[in-house]
Amino acid sequence: MNHFKSILLGGLLAAASIAALSQNANAAEFKSEHDHLNRNTEAFNNSKLKLQHERQAREQRARELRERQAREQRARELRERQAREQHARELRERQARLHH
């Protein structure tokens, strides 16, 4: 009977050891998959941030271009108005000389 108990206890210890080893292997595999997922998530987030930064930079350049074009348009309009005013002054001066 003692021999049978020894064999039975030995088998139970072996089964417990195998279960523990298996559990450790599963935990290590889970951790590896979890770490891999974290790396993928981090890479995805970095990619999103990079795309967002590039979009913001494009929008900033477009905004600056629109502002520069608006300034150039206002400067053009100012020069045209000044030229019209100068022309009108010259016409008035010419008419004043002709009438006196």
C-alpha positions in Angstrom: 0.0 0.0 0.0 2.8 2.4 0.8 4.4 1.7 -2.5 1.1 2.5 -4.2 0.8 5.7 -2.3 4.4 6.7 -3.2 3.6 6.1 -6.9 0.3 8.0 -6.6 2.0 10.9 -4.8 4.9 10.9 -7.4 2.3 11.0 -10.2 0.4 13.8 -8.5 3.7 15.8 -8.0 4.6 15.2 -11.6 1.2 16.3 -12.8 1.4 19.4 -10.6 4.9 20.3 -11.9 3.7 19.8 -15.5 0.7 22.0 -14.8 2.8 24.7 -13.2 5.3 24.6 -16.2 2.4 24.8 -18.6 0.9 27.7 -16.7 4.2 29.6 -16.7 4.6 28.9 -20.5 1.1 30.2 -21.1 1.7 33.3 -18.9 5.0 34.0 -20.8 3.2 33.6 -24.2 0.4 35.9 -23.0 3.0 38.5 -21.9 4.8 38.3 -25.2 1.5 38.8 -27.1 0.6 41.6 -24.8 4.0 43.3 -25.3 3.6 42.9 -29.1 0.2 44.4 -29.0 1.5 47.3 -26.9 4.3 47.9 -29.5 1.8 47.8 -32.3 -0.5 50.2 -30.4 2.4 52.6 -29.7 3.5 52.4 -33.4 -0.1 53.1 -34.5 -0.4 56.1 -32.1 3.0 57.5 -33.2 1.9 57.1 -36.8 -1.4 59.0 -36.0 0.6 61.7 -34.3 2.9 62.0 -37.2 0.0 62.3 -39.7 -1.7 64.8 -37.4 1.4 66.9 -37.2 1.9 66.7 -41.0 -1.8 67.8 -41.5 -1.4 70.7 -39.1 1.8 71.8 -40.9 0.0 71.7 -44.2 -2.9 73.6 -42.8 -0.5 76.2 -41.3 1.3 76.6 -44.7 -2.1 77.0 -46.5 -3.2 79.6 -43.9 0.0 81.5 -44.3 -0.3 81.4 -48.1 -3.9 82.7 -47.9 -2.8 85.5 -45.6 0.1 86.4 -47.9 -2.2 86.4 -50.9 -4.7 88.6 -49.0 -1.9 91.1 -48.1 -0.7 91.1 -51.7 -4.3 91.7 -52.9 -4.7 94.6 -50.4 -1.4 96.1 -51.5 -2.4 95.8 -55.2 -5.7 97.5 -54.5 -3.9 100.3 -52.6 -1.5 100.9 -55.4 -4.4 100.9 -57.9 -6.3 103.4 -55.8 -3.3 105.6 -55.4 -2.7 105.5 -59.1 -6.3 106.5 -59.7 -6.1 109.3 -57.2 -2.8 110.5 -58.8 -4.4 110.4 -62.2 -7.4 112.4 -60.9 -5.1 115.0 -59.3 -3.2 115.4 -62.6 -6.5 115.8 -64.5 -7.7 118.5 -62.0 -4.4 120.3 -62.3 -4.5 120.2 -66.1 -8.1 121.5 -66.1 -7.2 124.2 -63.7 -4.3 125.3 -65.9 -6.5 125.3 -69.0 -9.2 127.4 -67.3 -6.8 130.1 -66.1 
